[in-house]
């Protein structure tokens, strides 16, 4: 008799964003005359930068000629991209990251989920609340939690992120093994400063814990005083793995390219307390289970670091940040308290009512899709997340509609 992994049965029936998509689909079928504006899922809407498109075309042409054809590439990514990442994203900001510590993949979502394969099944996990669901769900699947009780799984340390702490939780008073952090944060939009991030690095070093740091939205940081990488904090290379994505940086949500940084100094421990290189384990995992991101996508990602590509990417980010500013201004004019929208494409809005009720209100009366905060955790019960990823026309129309409803 084949047995299933029963930890999957602990999960709620569907993934948050899939559930929202189903609800929106039903609404559209029942109200075909309504033009629905989707500001829920964090999916980009503008075309890829021209420099990336041109690089992709050139790479496809190479694959069409025998003399330049490429088959399997290195599982950890081509050197041309890894070198550009290490130089432009880290070394130029004073972070000593080498190209050997960069692992190119087809998405940060899968990397954040897959990395927990390297960790012991009894690892005690700390998660912010609210939190990007993949962090929690992948650990539920791995058996690191108890059953779902109310809105929370047992056996997980929930770090409450609230208005009172600026949506930046402090390290817990007791030891944990694994810590998930995301800044600029999804869903709250909060950005963390050097001193607050240093607290977490110091905590991890003192407790021999591991920080899994999701920096997928770092390109939206416009405040130069804020860190773009955890490796800008001294000692972080010993205790942190960082995940980044070209999806939000350059619009690669459909093209698929991302990377993970695993420093050689970063260690885990055996049950006997022996230190083991996580870099070596991740290399072994990737070379066994992954055949690498496609060559055309890696050439397109490399173009992000060209002079032309960097200018085009900045223009994209500026456009979405301008959208975020419009949303933030409208929400505040309606008397609603918000975070995010300044160094982040997300606006976290205190709705003052149940988040699912607010979701239904905006969908049914304004034809606007947001994300109910309860889907990110208990602390999101009275919040909604609004995404700035859409056209200027749709953003302005959506804000006008919401203004009339609220």
Buried (B, 14 or more C-beta within 10 A) or exposed (E): EEEEEEBEEBBEEEBBBEBBBEBBEEBBEEEEEEEBBBBBBBBBBEEBBEBBBBBBEBBEEBBEEEEEEEEEBBBBBBEBBBBBBBBEBBBEEEBEBBBBBBBBBBBBBBBBBBBBEBBBEEBBBBBBBBBBBBBBBBBBBBBBBEEEEEBBBEBBBBBBBEEEEBBBBEBBEEBBBBBBBBBBBBBBBBBBBEEBBBBBBBBBBEBBBBBBBBBBBBBBBEEEEBBBBBBBBEBBBBBBBBBBBBBBBBBBBEBBBBBBBBBEBBBBEEEEEEEEBBBEBBBEBBEEEBEBBBBBBBBBBBBBBBEEBBEBBEEBBEBBBEBBBBBBEBBBEBEBEBBBBBBBBBBBBBBEEBBBEBBBBBBBEBBBBBBBBBBBBBBBBBBBBBBBBBEEEBBBBBBEBBEEEB
